[in-house]
Amino acid sequence: MRYNRLIDTFLGLTTYSLQNHLRTAVRGVGQIEIDELYVGIDKRGRHYVIPVQAKGGNDRIGTVQAAQDIRFVQERFEGMRCRAIAAQFMDEEIVALFELTEQRGEIRVVEERHYRLVPAKELDRETIRDYS
């Protein structure tokens, strides 16, 4: 995800990977692990903290972990916007990205997009032109 800048593409931000496999604690919860933590900025200069949970194989995205990630950002990065992301690595080199938020105590999906990672040599000129 980092190499292909999928977080930037998905959110429309410029992001920087701050740390991966962050082990930390959240008040009232205890120890948590965030798969990757990004910071980002939009074209208006607003700053974001982006916790990412990534799952593959038979592992599935969990709402509990998303809620903990959001809570971590609220505690440690007061005043910055949180844009929590979940990534599900699927078959056929497809990555599903979800932006998650917490509303009334429940985790909700704000947006979902699927990306297929394709080697550059498999793209023809017409396909590249169509992306423009």
C-alpha positions in Angstrom: 0.0 0.0 0.0 2.8 2.4 0.9 4.8 1.9 -2.3 1.7 2.4 -4.5 0.5 5.4 -2.4 -2.9 3.9 -2.1 -3.8 5.9 1.0 -3.0 9.1 -0.9 -5.1 8.0 -3.9 -8.0 6.8 -1.7 -8.2 9.9 0.5 -7.1 12.6 -1.9 -4.4 13.7 0.6 -0.6 13.8 0.6 0.4 11.4 3.4 3.5 10.2 5.1 3.9 6.8 6.9 4.9 7.8 10.4 5.2 4.3 11.9 4.1 0.7 11.3 3.2 -1.9 13.9 2.7 0.7 16.6 2.1 -0.9 19.9 0.5 1.6 22.3 -2.2 1.9 24.9 -5.6 3.6 25.0 -7.2 4.6 28.3 -9.9 2.2 29.4 -8.9 -0.3 26.8 -5.3 -1.3 27.4 -2.7 -2.2 24.8 -3.5 -1.9 21.1 -1.6 -2.4 17.9 -2.1 -0.1 14.8 -0.8 -1.7 11.7 0.4 1.6 10.2 0.0 5.2 11.2 0.1 8.0 8.6 -0.1 11.7 8.9 -1.6 13.7 6.0 -2.4 17.1 4.7 -5.0 18.3 2.2 -4.8 21.1 -0.3 -6.2 23.6 2.2 -3.5 22.8 4.8 -5.7 20.7 7.2 -3.8 18.0 9.0 -5.0 14.4 9.5 -3.9 11.3 11.5 -4.7 8.1 9.6 -4.6 4.8 11.5 -4.7 1.8 9.2 -5.6 -1.7 10.0 -4.8 -4.3 7.3 -6.1 -7.8 7.0 -5.5 -10.6 4.6 -6.3 -14.2 4.1 -9.1 -15.4 6.4 -8.6 -12.4 8.8 -11.4 -9.9 8.7 -11.7 -6.2 9.6 -12.9 -5.7 13.1 -15.1 -2.8 14.4 -13.5 -3.0 17.8 -10.0 -2.4 16.4 -11.3 0.5 14.3 -12.9 2.1 17.4 -9.7 1.7 19.3 -7.7 3.3 16.5 -10.0 6.3 16.5 -9.8 6.6 20.2 -6.0 6.5 20.1 -6.0 9.5 17.6 -8.5 11.4 19.8 -6.2 10.9 22.9 -2.8 11.5 21.3 -3.5 13.9 18.5 -6.0 16.3 20.0 -7.3 18.8 17.5 -6.3 16.8 14.5 -8.8 15.1 12.2 -8.9 11.3 12.2 -9.5 9.3 9.0 -9.4 5.7 10.0 -8.7 3.2 7.2 -9.2 -0.5 7.0 -7.6 -2.5 4.2 -8.7 -6.0 3.1 -6.3 -7.8 0.9 -8.4 -10.0 -1.4 -7.9 -12.6 -4.1 -6.5 -11.6 -7.5 -4.3 -8.8 -6.2 -7.3 -6.7 -5.2 -7.1 -4.4 -2.2 -10.4 -3.1 -0.7 -10.0 0.2 1.2 -12.6 1.4 3.6 -12.7 4.8 5.4 -14.4 4.3 8.8 -15.9 6.7 11.3 -17.6 6.4 14.6 -21.2 7.7 14.8 -23.3 7.3 17.9 -21.0 4.6 19.3 -21.0 2.6 16.1 -18.4 2.1 13.4 -19.7 3.1 10.0 -18.2 2.9 6.5 -17.8 6.4 4.9 -16.4 5.1 1.6 -15.2 1.9 0.0 -13.1 1.4 -3.1 -11.3 -1.6 -4.6 -8.0 -1.4 -6.3 -6.3 -4.0 -8.5 -2.5 -3.8 -8.5 -1.3 -4.4 -12.0 2.4 -4.5 -13.3 3.1 -1.5 -15.5 4.0 -3.9 -18.4 0.4 -5.1 -18.4 -1.1 -1.7 -19.1 -1.4 -0.6 -22.8 -1.4 2.9 -24.1 -5.2 3.0 -24.5 -5.7 2.0 -20.8 -3.3 4.6 -19.6 -4.9 7.3 -21.8 -8.4 6.4 -20.4 -7.1 7.0 -16.8 -6.2 10.6 -17.8 
